[in-house]
Amino acid sequence: MIKSLHDSWLPRAWRRFRAVWTQGLRQQVTGTGVAYTAALAVVGTGAFISANNLLFLIFAAMLSTLLVSGFISRLGIAGLEINLMVPEHISARRKVRAGIRIRNLKRVIPSFSIHLAGSKESGFDAILYFPVVPGGAVLEEPVELYFPKRGAQRERTFQFSTRFPFGFSERREMVTAQHDILVYPCVDPQPGFEALLQGVRGEMEAQQRGRGHDFYRIRPYEALESARHVDWKATAHTGDLQVREFAREQDNRVVIYFDLDTEFEGWFESAVDCAAYLAFRLAERGAQVRFCTQEFDLSFPDEGDIYSILKYLALVSPMRGKAPAAPDDLSSFQIVFSANPSRMSSLGWGEERGARMIGPDAFSSSQ
């Protein structure tokens, strides 16, 4: 029973005490500092026991070295300011190039052997080392930032640390950089997104054929096409089925409707990424995209650019109980994101109208 208490209770109590003690500690003693302190205690004890003046002089020199080391370490890490320079457009789960600017506010006194590390939410997971930051100087270093989630960020915490001059202790100082950062949803392809994009493009091309009145071209017949578009004269001339194509008005126009009324948070985040990916890729191909939700309606390039939609998707959240609207543009190709496809179909959104429905079973994260 005593062994069990010793094995379970005592280690847990020590870990809890150590976590509480080091949580707000700005200075941590190193192994060198522990050895030096032990030697200082031995010399001091010998000096007081033996009353030897030489030992007293050695003890005083060692003690003053320890105190001066702490003072210089604190003076060197003080007065350092950090500024983060980030690009205008940042996407989640994609490394972006940025810059970190270090300013020494002390006009004369330099700072030596400075390490800079970022907290987990700062997007900066590396460690920078500055051998010296001269007094009044400004140093810049390129870095890579990585943000795992979309959303707005303002405060990012960084930590300066140094063991200068003798390495007896590591002094730390936390600083906060104030800078508004808006992280877009991830626009890189994820499992299934590329296949979905190819399917959407194929359906758009199939819907565009034969929807206008101006003759476009004669081409070979493709499987499952309607026979009413077959050009019999060209077929008789070539010996193979030939089809007439007509130019479609409002070519490459897409309506993306995102239903915010859902309680599936995992599916919602995947749908946000997928909607951002599709809108971004369609915009790259010159499509005219109208993006709609219960509270948002924007067409680009007429009313804005793709980044206006990505900014909205960076901050969007579910709106439970907010009923979606019925379609008001039946001539454009429709892509519908909804956790309730049957309700959207009853409102007029559906495959029979040429819509691509993306429901809860479209992403593995919601299963």
N, C-alpha and C positions, 0 to 999 in steps of 0.2 A: 504493500500500500504506500509506503514511504517512497519507494522507487518510482511508482506511478506518478505521484505528485511532483517528484523532482523532474521527471521526464516531460510532463505535460504543462503544469502550471507555471513553473519557473521560466522556461524559455518563452512562453507566451507573454508573461509579465515583463520580461526583459525587452522583447521586441516592441511591446506597447510603450514602455518607458522611452526606448530609443527613438521611436517614431515621434512621440510628443516632444522630446528634447531637441531633436534636429529639425523639426518643422519650421521654426522661426529662427534657426541659428544662421547667422551670417558668416561665421568663421568655424572651420572644422580643422581640428588638429590632425596632422599627418603622422605617418610612422616615424619620420625624422624628428618631428616635434615631440613625440612621445619619448623617443630615445634621449633627446636632448634634455627634456624635463626630468627624466630619471637620473641622468648624469648630474643635472643641476641640484637635485635633491640629495644625491650622494655627497657631492662636494660641500653643499651647505651643511649637511649633518656632520661631516668630518670637521668642518671649520668650527662649528659651535662646540663640538665635543673636545677637540684638541686645542682650541683657542689659538690656532696657528694663523699668523698674519698673512702668510703667503696664500693659504687656502681661502682666507677672507677676500683677498684681492682677486683670486681666480673666480670665486663665487660672485663677487660684485661685477666683474667683467662679463661673466656668462649671463647674469640676470639683466644687465643693461643691454646686452646684445639681443636678448629675447624681447625686451620692451621696445627697443628701437626697431626691431624687425616688424613688430605689430603696428607701430606708428607709421613706418614707411609703406607697409602694405595697405593700410587704410588710406593714406594720403594718395597713393598711386591709383587706386580704384575709384576714388572720389572724383566728381566733376566730369564724368564721361556721359555723353549724350548720344543717343542712337536715333537714326531716321531711316525708314524703310521706303525705298523707291520701287513701286510695282507698276506693271503695264496696265493699260486701260481695261483690257478684256482678259479675264481669268476664268478658266473652266475647271470644274472639279475633276479630281483624279487625273490631272495632267500637269506635269512639271513645267513651270514657267520660269523664265529668266528674270531676275530682279536684281536690285542693288541695295547694299547696306552701307550707310554713311555713319562713320564714327567721328564725333567731335570732342576734342579735349577742351573743356571750358577754362581750364587753368592756363593762364597766359604764359607762365614761365616753367612750371614744374611738369616734366613729362611723366608718362605712365609706362611702366615696363612689364613685359611678359603677361599680356592680357589675353584671356580666353573668352570667347563669346559663344554662347549656346542659346538656342530657342526652346521655348516650351512646346508642348505637343500641339496646342491649338494655333501656334504661330505660323505653321506651315514650313518651318525651317528646322531640319533635323540634323544638320551638320554642326561642326565646331570650327570656328575661325580663330586663328592665332595671330596676334599682333606683337612682335618683339618689342616695339617701342611706339608710343603715340606721343609725338612732341607736343610741348605746351602750345595751345592755341591752334593746333593743326587739325585738319579734316582729312580723314582717310576713307576711301571707298573700295568696296570689294564686291565683285559679282557673285551672286548666289542663285540657287534653284529653290523655288518654293513649291510645296505640294499641299493641296487642300482636299481632303477626302470627301467633304460634303458641300453642297450648295448653300447659299445664304449670305447674309450681311455680317461683316466683322468690322469691328472698330479698334479694339484694344488687343495688342499682342505683347506677350511678356517675354523678355529676354533676360539672360543672366550673364553678368560679367564676373569673372573669377581670376585670381592671381595667387601665386605662391612666392612671389618676389618679396624680399631678396634672398632668404635662406631656406625657404621651403619648410619652415616649422609648422605653418598652418596654411590653409587655403581660405582666403577671404572671398566672400560672394556678395554680390549686390544685384538685386532685381530691379529692372527698369521696364517701363511700359511705353510702347510706341503707339501714338494716337494717329490712326490713318484709316479712313473709310475704305473698305474693300468689299466689293460685291462679287461673289463667286457664282458663276453660271452653272447650270447643270452640265453633266458630262456630255460632250458632243462627239466623243469617240465611239466607234462601233463596239457594242457588247454582244454577247451570244444571242443570235436570232435577229439582231437589228439589220444586218446587211441583207439577209434573206427577205426580211420584211420590206426593206427599201426596194429591192429588185422586184418583189411582187407588186408593190404599189406602182412602180414605174411601168411594169407590164400592163397592169389594169388601166392605167392612165392612157397608154398608147392604144390599147384595145378600145377604150371608150371614145377616144378622139377620132377614130377612123369612121368615116361616113356620117359625121354629125353636121357638116356644113353644106353649102350649096355650090361652092367653087370647086371645079375639078382640080385634083392634085396630081394623080399619077395612076398608071396601070401596073399592077404587080401580081405575082403568083398567088394563087389561092392558098389559104392556111386552114388547117383543120378547125372544125366547129364554127366557121364563119357562115353568116347568112347567105343563102343563094341569091337573094335579091340584088346583091352587089356584083354578081358575076357579069362580066362583059363577054357576051357570046361571040361577037365578031373577033375579038382578040383571041378568045379561046379556040375558035375554028382556025385562025391563022397560025397559031403556035402549036396547037395540038394538046396544050395543057390548060387547065382552068386558070383564067385570069380574072382579077377583081379590080373594079374601079374604086379609087380612094378620093375623098373630097376633103378639102381643107376645113378644119373646124374653127369656128369663131371662138375667141377668148382661149386660144391654145395655151396649154400649160398653166391653167388656173386651178388652184387647189384650195379647198376649205378644210381646215383642221379644227374640229370641235373637241374641246377637252372638258368633260363633265367633272365638276368638282365635288359632286354629291357622292361621297364614298366613305366607308369606314375601314377599308383595307389600306392601312398605311404603307405596308410593304409594296403592294401593287401600285399605290399612288406614286411612290418615289421612282419605281421602275418606269411608270408611264410618263412621268415628267422627263426622265432621261431620254426615253424613246421619242417623245414629242419634240424635244429640243434637237435630237439627232436628225429626225426626219425633216423638220423645218430648216435646219442648217444645211443639210445636203440638197434639199430641193431648191433652196435659195442659190446655192452654188451653181446649180444647173439652169438658172435663169427662170425658174417657175415663179408665177405670181401667187403668193400664199396669203390667205386670210386666216388669222388665228382667232378663235372665239372661245370664251368660257361664259359662265353666268355673270361675270363682272367685267369682262375684258373683250374688246373687239378691235382688231387692228389688221390692216392690209399693207403688205409691202410689195413693191417699193413705193406705192402711192402715198401712204400715210406715215411711213417710217422705214427703218431698216431691220434686218434680222436681229440686231442686238437689242432693239426695243422689246422683242418677244422674249429673248433670252433673259433680259433683266426682269421681266414679269415672272418668268418661270423660276428664277432664282429665289423669289420670295413667296411664291404661291403656296397655299395650304388648303386642305380640304374644307369644304363648306357644306356640312351635313344639313339636309333639309332644304337646300336651295335647288328648286326645280330647274331643269334645263329648258332651253327654248327650242322651238321647232325650226327646221331649216327654212331659210328665205332665199337661197340660191341653189336651184336644182340643176343648173346648167354646168356647174363646176364639179370636179371630182372631189369626193368627200372622204375624209379620214376621221373616224370618231373614236375617241378614247372614253370609255365608260365602264364602270363596274356593274352596270345594269343594262346590258345590251337590249333586252326585250323592251324596256321602257323607251329607249332611244328609237327603236324600230316603230313603236306605236306612235311616236311623235312625228314620224316621217323620215327619220334617218334609218337607212337600211340598205342591204345589198341589192334589193330589187330596184333601188334608186341609184345604184352605182356607187355605194359607199363601202369603205373598208372599215369594218368594225373590229376594234381592239379591246377585248374584254378581260375579265380576271384570269382567264386561263391562258393568256398570251405570254405571261412571264413566270418563270419558275419560282421567283421570290415570293409570289403570292400563294403558291401551292403548299 
